[in-house]
């Protein structure tokens, strides 16, 4: 396993991590979840990602139960949660001080840990001043309940504002962002955040490296019954990724990527994950495998980075034809 610094912080995370979105408590039962977490940990994975909204909290409960059963030393792994969607009431949603406080303590109970290594503001809250959210996160860090806080799917401007407010008032600034990043979705990570890596030392824990499975080629002939697109709770994902005009164009590109992967001796998933790892601004790639065999295949991506030569990367760019144009430097 390779370990990378989380931005400018001193914390190093495994370059490949394991997340529970969609899978835990929905696609995976306890037995398979245990097998996957064990396989990940044995391969050197040190970061396990979760959120209050995943399966309505059941995902964190399952992960917490397994962490307790496995008995790993607390100093050998990192675990995260995210705050925004905790319930239907106004007190249960958003990034105001009360919900951030309540969500953190609820995550600690569900995960059965004394502190969260990483705690993310899951989406921007346009109804709460950013300063209020920054202060709430800073307080949790001072109390020892959170070690690092960050954002997920915030704009560069919002992240910069949070960072500036923290520096202005002597508070703890955000360390990391969790954005979607893959061959088909790259503008935010490669262009919008471009200056933040150097200016504030932003780390990234990227999700959906396989573009919800599109880049594996599994959706070329429809939606398999055992795929996440077939899960009723995620009809919105199917509509966005599969049923749209953009989705069909992406599937056609993915078919060409599948062919290229076979040519160089990689599975499509391995090629997609390795491509993400080639970006030096990616701190860790979150894997979301629903079977142990799938996870083992994806973990092997790290050992095949040498196959992504300059020529192969150029051929990928020809297929994708979506390289973001970086801002001009004056």
C-alpha positions, 0 to 999 in steps of 0.5 A: 500500500502507498500512503499519501499526505492529506493535503498539507496536514501531517496525516497520511492515508492509504492511497486506496480507502474503503467507503460504505455509500450504497453498499453497507446495510443495502447491498451488503449483509454483515458477513460480506461487509466483514469480509470486505473490511478485513480484506481492505485492512489486510491490504493496508487500507487505513481509511474507512469512509461513512456518513450519517445519511448512508442508509439512514444511519444503518451504514454507520451502525454496521461499520461500528459493530464490525470495528468493535468485533474486529478489534483493530487498534484505534491507532491503526485506522481512520474513520469518517462521518459527514453531516448535513442530512440527518432527518426531516426536521429543521434541527436535524438538517444543515450545517448550523451549530446544533446539527453539527454538534448532534450529528457528531455525537450520533456518529460516535455512538453509531460507529462506537468510537471516541473520536472521528478522524475526519468529519465532513460538511457533506454539502454547502448550507446556504442558510447557515453562515459559513463562520457558524459552521467553521466555529462548530467544527473548531469546537469539536476539534478542541473537544477532541471529538474530531481530528480533521474537518473538511467539506464535500462538494463545496465550491472553491469559493466556499472553501476559500471563504471557510479557510479565510474565516478560520485564519482571521479568527484563529480557528481550525481551517478545513483540511480536505474536500471530498469531491466526485472525481473520475474520467468522466467528471474532472472539471472541479478537481482539476480546474476549479480547485487548482489553486487551492492545492498550493495556496491552502494545502487542500487534500482530497478524498475522492469518491466515485472513481468508477463513475458509479460503475459506468467505467467498468462497462457493466451498463453497456447493455442495460442495468444488471439486477445486482448493480447499484443502479437497480437499487430502488433508493437510488433511482435518481442516480440511474436517471442522472447517470444512465437515462440521460443523453449525457449518460448515454454518451458517457457509456459509449466512451466507457466502452472504448475505455474498456477496450483500451484496458483489455489491450494493456492488461488491466480490468476496466475498473483497475484502469479507471482507479489507476487513472485517478491515482496518477493525479498527485492532488488526490490524497486517497481514492475511496473504493465502494466494492460490494464483494470481496473479489471486486475489492481485491481486484480494485486494490490491485490497481495500485500495483499496476500504475506503471502500465499507465505510460504517457502514451496510454494517458494520451490515448485515454485523453483522445477518448475522453476529450474533456481535459479541463482548461486551467485558469490563466496565470497572470 
